[in-house]
Amino acid sequence: MVREKWSSRIGFLLAGIGSAVGLGNVWRFPYIVGQNGGGAFLIPYLISVFLFGLPLMLLEFSTGRLFKGSVVSSLKKIRKKFKWIGIAVVSVLTVVLSYYLVITGWILAFFTFTLLGRETSFESFAQTYFSPLFFVVVTIAASLIVMRGVRKGIEKTSKIMVPALGVLLAVMVIYSLSLPNAMDGITFYLTPDLSKLSDSSIWAAAFGQAFFSLSVGSGILLTYGSYLEEKISLVNSSMLITIFDLLVSFMSGLIVFSIASSFGFEVAAGPKLAFSTLPQVFDKVPYGFFLEGIFFLLLFFAALTSAISMLEIGVAVLIDETSLDRFKSTSLLSSIILVLGFPAALSYSGISLQFTGRPVLDLMDETFGSFGIPLTALLLSTSISWFLDNLVIAEEINKNAKWKIGKTVVFLTRYFIPIVLLYVLLTRLHFYLV
């Protein structure tokens, strides 16, 4: 079977940006900044992105283009037994995708309610059948896009959603900066307290955020790299994707801290910020209906483009490793995701599906999101950087690149990044045990 290719460099860039930019940028980043000293967090975060995130991105892109296969088939070419690492990577990401699509469904539901002029709290929403219903809707939507293939599905969708996301973010930034007392929030956001840089927890949070924000270590970028033409510079492209990802996070921080300062609320974590705090604020301002719609639409675009990339990695494995075509592979994987995600969709419902006293969705996130992904990322990166010829990786990275940083990337991914990933894992383990 002839492997599909991106139709153009811009198509690849927008798909890569769509994969990297997700809920971690828009609703997790502002909370992590607020929790870790405001402006003080930005310095270790920038260092983390360029010394940790960017090298991992280049390692994945180069491996994918070199072997022109899925994460399983690529690792199998390095060592046959490494196929089990690839299977573990895909399995963990599939579970993560199942509850990520549940959250994406919540976002689409709240956007729909906003358009209909219907006010609802998250608690009231969770008690209805809407959570599983919208979970099914977004899963089908993501599946239909992936079924259409790399060019007609993923690339075409990214060319629409990523620019639209940028425009919507710009509108929200302009509005939020015009609010009274907005500058007080911006001062906290952008003024670093250098004394806090000695706090190791801030560095752990920075590396963790860089890891989740850029979609590195999950096999997604390896899969996207397998669709790349040889003439495209990996260094230049990865740099652009990284900068855009940073820009989205930065703009999200401007929005949230401006609004928080103006209306006097504490920057809360994830779902509470998106489904409770900000909607309450929008209810109090002129054109709040319009602004709330923009907010949920940009969240939906960010979530869906990331979900598409997560679905594609599993579909690519099924296409490469079985006799199934794209339609059958997507249908099979989507069915598995629906089964895995349904308990998560019912976590906060009247049924209140819980395990060990915690909602199933939270438990899935703690197990597979917080521990599973960093662990498989550690296995993926070390299996490539330690067992694939370093010169081969460096040469692939340096192809058509203005900056020949291949050897530096190899050094970082071989010696520095495994230590960082282990540190992130141990920090998260300590957080949940204490």
C-alpha positions as semicolon CSV with decimal commas, in nm:
position;residue;x (nm);y (nm);z (nm)
1;M;0,000;0,000;0,000
2;V;0,138;0,343;-0,100
3;R;0,187;0,564;0,206
4;E;0,005;0,895;0,202
5;K;0,198;1,223;0,214
6;W;0,117;1,575;0,325
7;S;0,025;1,781;0,019
8;S;0,240;2,077;0,125
9;R;0,467;2,211;0,398
10;I;0,196;2,448;0,520
11;G;-0,046;2,155;0,545
12;F;0,204;1,962;0,757
13;L;0,276;2,265;0,975
14;L;-0,092;2,332;1,044
15;A;-0,153;1,964;1,123
16;G;0,150;1,963;1,355
17;I;0,029;2,281;1,527
18;G;-0,319;2,132;1,558
19;S;-0,173;1,826;1,726
20;A;0,043;2,027;1,967
21;V;-0,214;2,292;2,058
22;G;-0,481;2,144;2,281
23;L;-0,653;2,181;2,615
24;G;-0,312;2,183;2,783
25;N;-0,243;2,522;2,626
26;V;-0,578;2,691;2,677
27;W;-0,702;2,578;3,016
28;R;-0,409;2,400;3,187
29;F;-0,129;2,648;3,116
30;P;-0,285;2,953;3,293
31;Y;-0,364;2,744;3,600
32;I;-0,010;2,599;3,616
33;V;0,136;2,951;3,581
34;G;-0,083;3,081;3,863
35;Q;-0,002;2,785;4,084
36;N;0,374;2,824;4,032
37;G;0,448;3,188;4,098
38;G;0,317;3,368;3,790
39;G;0,596;3,520;3,584
40;A;0,858;3,311;3,765
41;F;0,720;3,002;3,593
42;L;0,772;3,139;3,241
43;I;1,153;3,124;3,258
44;P;1,185;2,750;3,338
45;Y;0,898;2,683;3,099
46;L;1,079;2,844;2,804
47;I;1,395;2,653;2,893
48;S;1,195;2,329;2,918
49;V;1,030;2,380;2,579
50;F;1,357;2,434;2,391
51;L;1,584;2,192;2,579
52;F;1,328;1,917;2,630
53;G;1,020;1,955;2,409
54;L;1,186;2,061;2,083
55;P;1,455;1,786;2,083
56;L;1,190;1,518;2,151
57;M;0,980;1,658;1,867
58;L;1,277;1,637;1,629
59;L;1,358;1,283;1,744
60;E;1,003;1,169;1,664
61;F;0,973;1,351;1,330
62;S;1,311;1,220;1,212
63;T;1,235;0,859;1,313
64;G;0,896;0,867;1,142
65;R;1,035;1,007;0,817
66;L;1,334;0,772;0,825
67;F;1,126;0,453;0,856
68;K;0,805;0,581;0,690
69;G;0,585;0,378;0,922
70;S;0,371;0,380;1,235
71;V;0,520;0,382;1,584
72;V;0,500;0,001;1,600
73;S;0,653;-0,070;1,258
74;S;0,925;0,195;1,310
75;L;1,034;0,059;1,648
76;K;1,022;-0,295;1,508
77;K;1,281;-0,191;1,249
78;I;1,517;-0,081;1,528
79;R;1,471;-0,403;1,730
80;K;1,199;-0,662;1,668
81;K;1,110;-0,685;2,036
82;F;1,058;-0,307;2,049
83;K;0,723;-0,357;1,879
84;W;0,585;-0,415;2,230
85;I;0,697;-0,066;2,328
86;G;0,506;0,066;2,027
87;I;0,199;-0,134;2,125
88;A;0,223;0,004;2,481
89;V;0,250;0,361;2,347
90;V;-0,060;0,318;2,129
91;S;-0,258;0,140;2,401
92;V;-0,196;0,410;2,662
93;L;-0,275;0,690;2,416
94;T;-0,598;0,518;2,310
95;V;-0,720;0,511;2,671
96;V;-0,623;0,878;2,712
97;L;-0,808;0,963;2,390
98;S;-1,124;0,792;2,518
99;Y;-1,164;1,033;2,811
100;Y;-1,016;1,328;2,617
101;L;-1,308;1,290;2,375
102;V;-1,548;1,291;2,671
103;I;-1,412;1,634;2,769
104;T;-1,424;1,745;2,404
105;G;-1,791;1,645;2,406
106;W;-1,851;1,862;2,713
107;I;-1,700;2,158;2,528
108;L;-1,917;2,104;2,220
109;A;-2,223;2,070;2,444
110;F;-2,156;2,400;2,621
111;F;-2,093;2,572;2,288
112;T;-2,428;2,438;2,165
113;F;-2,604;2,554;2,483
114;T;-2,452;2,900;2,437
115;L;-2,584;2,923;2,080
116;L;-2,929;2,817;2,202
117;G;-2,919;3,073;2,484
118;R;-2,952;2,799;2,742
119;E;-2,771;2,850;3,072
120;T;-2,659;2,546;3,270
121;S;-2,406;2,458;3,537
122;F;-2,161;2,174;3,491
123;E;-2,324;1,985;3,778
124;S;-2,668;2,005;3,613
125;F;-2,522;1,915;3,274
126;A;-2,343;1,608;3,411
127;Q;-2,668;1,469;3,553
128;T;-2,826;1,449;3,206
129;Y;-2,772;1,218;2,910
130;F;-2,587;1,496;2,725
131;S;-2,238;1,389;2,840
132;P;-2,249;1,042;2,676
133;L;-2,446;1,180;2,379
134;F;-2,190;1,449;2,292
135;F;-1,907;1,202;2,358
136;V;-2,052;0,983;2,082
137;V;-2,097;1,285;1,853
138;V;-1,736;1,406;1,879
139;T;-1,600;1,052;1,849
140;I;-1,792;1,007;1,524
141;A;-1,675;1,351;1,404
142;A;-1,308;1,271;1,471
143;S;-1,350;0,930;1,306
144;L;-1,504;1,074;0,990
145;I;-1,213;1,318;0,955
146;V;-0,948;1,046;1,002
147;M;-1,135;0,813;0,764
148;R;-1,086;1,066;0,485
149;G;-0,712;1,026;0,513
150;V;-0,407;1,243;0,566
151;R;-0,467;1,502;0,294
152;K;-0,846;1,511;0,260
153;G;-0,916;1,460;0,630
154;I;-0,648;1,565;0,879
155;E;-0,472;1,825;0,665
156;K;-0,789;1,983;0,525
157;T;-0,947;2,009;0,872
158;S;-0,628;2,158;1,020
159;K;-0,615;2,422;0,744
160;I;-0,957;2,543;0,860
161;M;-0,947;2,497;1,237
162;V;-0,594;2,614;1,322
163;P;-0,619;2,959;1,153
164;A;-0,971;2,996;1,298
165;L;-0,835;2,918;1,645
166;G;-0,571;3,189;1,601
167;V;-0,833;3,448;1,502
168;L;-1,062;3,356;1,793
169;L;-0,772;3,380;2,038
170;A;-0,679;3,723;1,904
171;V;-1,038;3,847;1,953
172;M;-1,040;3,721;2,313
173;V;-0,700;3,880;2,386
174;I;-0,811;4,221;2,255
175;Y;-1,128;4,204;2,464
176;S;-0,959;4,086;2,784
177;L;-0,686;4,352;2,770
178;S;-0,952;4,623;2,742
179;L;-1,107;4,528;3,078
180;P;-1,057;4,747;3,388
181;N;-0,770;4,633;3,613
182;A;-0,650;4,392;3,345
183;M;-0,294;4,523;3,380
184;D;-0,277;4,406;3,742
185;G;-0,322;4,049;3,623
186;I;-0,075;4,097;3,339
187;T;0,184;4,233;3,584
188;F;0,155;3,916;3,795
189;Y;0,168;3,705;3,479
190;L;0,475;3,866;3,324
191;T;0,682;3,984;3,623
192;P;0,913;3,707;3,744
193;D;1,015;3,667;4,106
194;L;1,364;3,528;4,046
195;S;1,393;3,400;4,404
196;K;1,134;3,132;4,320
197;L;1,359;2,976;4,055
198;S;1,535;2,780;4,329
199;D;1,211;2,589;4,395
200;S;1,246;2,247;4,228
201;S;0,867;2,202;4,210
202;I;0,844;2,492;3,962
203;W;1,095;2,322;3,733
204;A;0,910;1,991;3,760
205;A;0,584;2,167;3,668
206;A;0,756;2,343;3,376
207;F;0,896;2,021;3,229
208;G;0,562;1,848;3,280
209;Q;0,372;2,127;3,105
210;A;0,619;2,135;2,813
211;F;0,582;1,760;2,777
212;F;0,201;1,759;2,764
213;S;0,166;2,082;2,567
214;L;0,378;1,979;2,268
215;S;0,238;1,623;2,228
216;V;0,592;1,484;2,246
217;G;0,680;1,129;2,344
218;S;0,342;0,988;2,247
219;G;0,421;0,863;1,896
220;I;0,188;1,121;1,738
221;L;0,471;1,325;1,588
222;L;0,649;1,009;1,475
223;T;0,334;0,913;1,284
224;Y;0,297;1,261;1,133
225;G;0,668;1,252;1,041
226;S;0,612;0,932;0,842
227;Y;0,396;1,131;0,597
228;L;0,670;1,390;0,533
229;E;0,858;1,456;0,209
230;E;1,239;1,448;0,226
231;K;1,269;1,810;0,108
232;I;1,100;1,956;0,416
233;S;1,333;2,084;0,690
234;L;1,253;1,918;1,021
235;V;1,443;2,179;1,221
236;N;1,267;2,479;1,068
237;S;0,925;2,311;1,082
238;S;0,965;2,195;1,443
239;M;1,078;2,542;1,547
240;L;0,768;2,700;1,389
241;I;0,533;2,447;1,552
242;T;0,699;2,506;1,890
243;I;0,680;2,886;1,860
244;F;0,312;2,875;1,762
245;D;0,240;2,641;2,053
246;L;0,414;2,885;2,288
247;L;0,219;3,174;2,138
248;V;-0,116;3,003;2,201
249;S;-0,019;2,931;2,563
250;F;0,101;3,288;2,611
251;M;-0,218;3,436;2,464
252;S;-0,431;3,206;2,680
253;G;-0,247;3,336;2,984
254;L;-0,315;3,696;2,879
255;I;-0,686;3,619;2,848
256;V;-0,729;3,433;3,176
257;F;-0,514;3,658;3,398
258;S;-0,670;3,977;3,256
259;I;-1,022;3,848;3,321
260;A;-0,925;3,708;3,662
261;S;-0,782;4,042;3,772
262;S;-1,077;4,239;3,638
263;F;-1,345;4,024;3,802
264;G;-1,154;3,912;4,110
265;F;-1,162;3,534;4,076
266;E;-0,890;3,280;4,139
267;V;-0,751;3,103;3,833
268;A;-0,891;2,752;3,879
269;A;-0,791;2,421;3,728
270;G;-0,925;2,272;3,403
271;P;-1,296;2,193;3,397
272;K;-1,385;2,436;3,677
273;L;-1,223;2,725;3,488
274;A;-1,389;2,641;3,156
275;F;-1,732;2,522;3,263
276;S;-1,796;2,724;3,578
277;T;-1,576;3,028;3,643
278;L;-1,549;3,189;3,298
279;P;-1,916;3,132;3,198
280;Q;-2,020;3,308;3,521
281;V;-1,795;3,600;3,426
282;F;-1,931;3,618;3,071
283;D;-2,285;3,641;3,213
284;K;-2,190;3,971;3,379
285;V;-2,040;4,157;3,082
286;P;-2,180;4,322;2,768
287;Y;-2,178;4,085;2,470
288;G;-2,112;3,800;2,714
289;F;-2,313;3,559;2,498
290;F;-2,087;3,634;2,201
291;L;-1,766;3,604;2,405
292;E;-1,874;3,278;2,567
293;G;-1,947;3,133;2,224
294;I;-1,602;3,236;2,098
295;F;-1,436;3,086;2,406
296;F;-1,603;2,745;2,372
297;L;-1,548;2,738;1,996
298;L;-1,174;2,798;2,028
299;L;-1,159;2,535;2,302
300;F;-1,341;2,291;2,074
301;F;-1,105;2,354;1,781
302;A;-0,802;2,305;2,009
303;A;-0,944;1,982;2,154
304;L;-1,063;1,829;1,826
305;T;-0,741;1,885;1,630
306;S;-0,547;1,715;1,910
307;A;-0,799;1,430;1,929
308;I;-0,766;1,371;1,555
309;S;-0,389;1,330;1,588
310;M;-0,431;1,086;1,879
311;L;-0,675;0,878;1,677
312;E;-0,446;0,875;1,373
313;I;-0,159;0,705;1,558
314;G;-0,371;0,397;1,632
315;V;-0,524;0,392;1,285
316;A;-0,176;0,406;1,130
317;V;-0,069;0,105;1,340
318;L;-0,372;-0,099;1,231
319;I;-0,314;-0,012;0,865
320;D;0,056;-0,105;0,883
321;E;0,023;-0,418;1,097
322;T;-0,301;-0,572;0,966
323;S;-0,482;-0,620;0,637
324;L;-0,743;-0,359;0,733
325;D;-0,785;-0,045;0,521
326;R;-0,825;0,305;0,665
327;F;-1,206;0,287;0,686
328;K;-1,208;-0,046;0,873
329;S;-0,914;0,053;1,096
330;T;-1,081;0,378;1,199
331;S;-1,416;0,206;1,257
332;L;-1,258;-0,063;1,476
333;L;-1,052;0,179;1,684
334;S;-1,344;0,421;1,726
335;S;-1,562;0,136;1,852
336;I;-1,298;0,046;2,111
337;I;-1,275;0,412;2,216
338;L;-1,652;0,434;2,262
339;V;-1,644;0,129;2,491
340;L;-1,346;0,262;2,690
341;G;-1,483;0,615;2,718
342;F;-1,842;0,542;2,816
343;P;-1,762;0,487;3,188
344;A;-1,573;0,819;3,186
345;A;-1,874;0,990;3,026
346;L;-2,090;0,866;3,314
347;S;-1,839;0,958;3,588
348;Y;-2,024;1,270;3,704
349;S;-2,375;1,158;3,609
350;G;-2,657;1,042;3,833
351;I;-2,510;0,693;3,802
352;S;-2,183;0,841;3,938
353;L;-1,945;0,572;3,818
354;Q;-1,658;0,565;4,066
355;F;-1,368;0,339;4,154
356;T;-1,190;0,356;4,490
357;G;-1,405;0,658;4,571
358;R;-1,297;0,861;4,268
359;P;-1,477;0,929;3,939
360;V;-1,364;0,689;3,666
361;L;-1,251;0,978;3,443
362;D;-1,023;1,117;3,716
363;L;-0,879;0,773;3,785
364;M;-0,813;0,715;3,414
365;D;-0,636;1,050;3,389
366;E;-0,422;0,987;3,697
367;T;-0,326;0,637;3,580
368;F;-0,282;0,678;3,205
369;G;-0,240;1,053;3,161
370;S;-0,015;1,135;3,455
371;F;0,189;0,812;3,466
372;G;0,124;0,608;3,152
373;I;0,220;0,869;2,894
374;P;0,546;0,983;3,064
375;L;0,645;0,617;3,113
376;T;0,581;0,517;2,751
377;A;0,753;0,840;2,639
378;L;1,061;0,735;2,836
379;L;1,057;0,392;2,671
380;L;0,996;0,541;2,324
381;S;1,271;0,803;2,342
382;T;1,536;0,572;2,490
383;S;1,461;0,290;2,244
384;I;1,529;0,533;1,959
385;S;1,817;0,743;2,098
386;W;2,010;0,448;2,245
387;F;1,950;0,177;1,984
388;L;1,933;0,365;1,654
389;D;2,263;0,483;1,503
390;N;2,320;0,836;1,631
391;L;2,470;0,954;1,302
392;V;2,163;0,833;1,113
393;I;1,934;1,034;1,343
394;A;2,155;1,344;1,325
395;E;2,173;1,331;0,945
396;E;1,795;1,293;0,915
397;I;1,742;1,593;1,143
398;N;1,996;1,804;0,954
399;K;1,849;1,744;0,606
400;N;1,775;2,079;0,436
401;A;1,823;2,256;0,771
402;K;1,986;2,596;0,807
403;W;2,085;2,515;1,165
404;K;2,265;2,179;1,188
405;I;2,164;2,080;1,540
406;G;2,130;1,704;1,485
407;K;2,419;1,604;1,713
408;T;2,295;1,834;1,990
409;V;1,948;1,682;1,967
410;V;2,094;1,331;1,984
411;F;2,296;1,422;2,295
412;L;1,995;1,577;2,470
413;T;1,758;1,290;2,386
414;R;2,014;1,032;2,493
415;Y;2,141;1,173;2,821
416;F;1,934;1,470;2,939
417;I;1,574;1,395;2,842
418;P;1,549;1,044;2,997
419;I;1,653;1,197;3,331
420;V;1,390;1,470;3,292
421;L;1,117;1,217;3,208
422;L;1,215;1,005;3,508
423;Y;1,205;1,318;3,724
424;V;0,856;1,407;3,596
425;L;0,738;1,053;3,669
426;L;0,879;1,047;4,023
427;T;0,741;1,395;4,097
428;R;0,392;1,289;3,992
429;L;0,421;0,969;4,194
430;H;0,525;1,167;4,501
431;F;0,234;1,410;4,449
432;Y;-0,025;1,131;4,453
433;L;0,132;0,938;4,740
434;V;0,176;1,233;4,978
